[in-house]
Amino acid sequence: MSEAETIPDTEQVLVIDDLSVNFRDEPAVKHVSFDIQHGETVALVGESGSGKSVTALSILQLLPYPVANHPSGSVKVDGFETMGAGNHVMRNIRGSKVTMIFQEPMTSLNPLHRIEKQIGEILLIHRGLKIADSRERILELLQLVGLQ
């Protein structure tokens, strides 16, 4: 089993504590803390340039490191500290434990493809579901976030 597969189940699926992000020596995000409980749907909301995307990209370690750095903070996924985790561990977490849909034209859901295809890809690749099981789970997920 990989390190990501042995992450213990907890009620808090994501805990961000005192997360700060700098680009070189310039602060971009200062002391952000929040947690997400099992079954919750969360949106980061704020003005343009407030640090929403930088915070989200930090969770999955998708920032341009080493230009980006974290002077403080902790990111725990299912109780497992991911700050400083290697690329192999993070690849196992991305898409399988943590998935984000950014509300940006170049990184959000693609209007040229059916939503079933885009969500289904995650379920087929990372969860190993069969197509019929994937379709059923997609409908459940859409209902969970209030889409019919």
N, C-alpha and C positions, 0 to 999 in steps of 0.2 A: 504494500500500500504506500502511496505517496503521502507526503506531509499534509497536503491539502485534503486528502480523503479521510484523514484521521482527525479532522477538526471536530471537537465535541459539539453536540447540539445544545443550544442555550435558548432562552426566550429572547434575549437581545441578539439579533442576528448581525447588527453592525453597531459598533460603539466608536465614535470619534471623540477624542478627549484632548483639548488644548492644542489643536492642530494649527500650526503656523507654516506658511510657505513664503520663502524668499526666492527671488530671481537674482542671482548673485547676492549682493548685500541689500537689495531693495525689498522691503516687505510687500507682499501681495495679498496675503490672508493672515489675519492675526487672531490667534486663540479661539478657534471655532470648536464648539462641543455640541454634539447631539447624538442620539441613539435611535435605532429603528428596531422595533419589536417584531417578532414573528407575525406575519399576516398584515402588517401595515404597508400602506402605499405612501410614499413620501415625495414631495417636490421641493426643490431648493428654489426659492423665489427671492428676487432682489433686483435692484437697478442694474443697468448695464455697467460692467466694470466693477461690480461689488465683490467678485470672487467666487461666484457660483460654480463656474466651469472649472476653475483652478482647484477648488475644494473637491469636486467630483472626480477630476482627473487624478488627484492625490490619492484617493481611495484605491484606485486600481494601479497606481504608480505608472501613469502614462504621461507624466510631465517630461520636459527635456532635461533629464538629469545628465551631468552634474550642475548645469546652469541653475536648475531649480534645486532647492534644498529645504529641509524641514528643521528649523532651529528648535522647535518643540512639537510635542504631540504624539499621540498614539492612535492607531487605526486597528481595531480588532474585528475580525470577521468570524462569527460563531465562536468567540472567545480566543481566537488565534491571532496573535500580534503579527501584522503584516508589514509594519514599518521595518525596512531593512531586509525583507525577505527577497530571495533571489528570483531571477526571471522565470526559472522552471516552476517554482512554487506559485508565482503570480499567474502564470499561464494556466495552471490548474484551477485557480480561483476565478479568473476572468471568464464570464460566460457560464460557468458551472455553479459557482456560489454567488457571484455578484454580476448583475447585468444592469446597464444604464441605457436609457434612451435620452439623448441630448436633444433639446429643442433648438437645434441650429440647422439651417438648411442643408449643410454639407454632411452632417453626422446623425440626423434624425431618421425616422422611418422614411423610406423612399416611396413617394407616391406612384412610381412606375411599377412597383411590385406589390402584390397582395400582402396584407398584413400576416396572413397565414404562413406565407413563405418566409417572411422575415423572422417571425417569432419561432416558427417551426424549425428553422435551421439550428437555432440554439438547442431546442429539445432533441432533435435528431443527432446532432454531433456530440453535445456535452452530456446528455442524459441517456442516449442510446435508445430512445423510444422508437417504436414502429410508427408508421405514418398514421394509422387509425388512432393509436393512443395519443399521438402528438396532436391531432385535430381536436380530440376530446379535451386535452389539457389546455390548448389554446383558448377554447371557448370558456373554460373555467377561469383562466387568467383574465380574459377580457371582462367577464362578469364581475370578478373581484375588484376591478378598477372602475366599474360603473359603465362599461361599454357593452351594448347589446348587439 
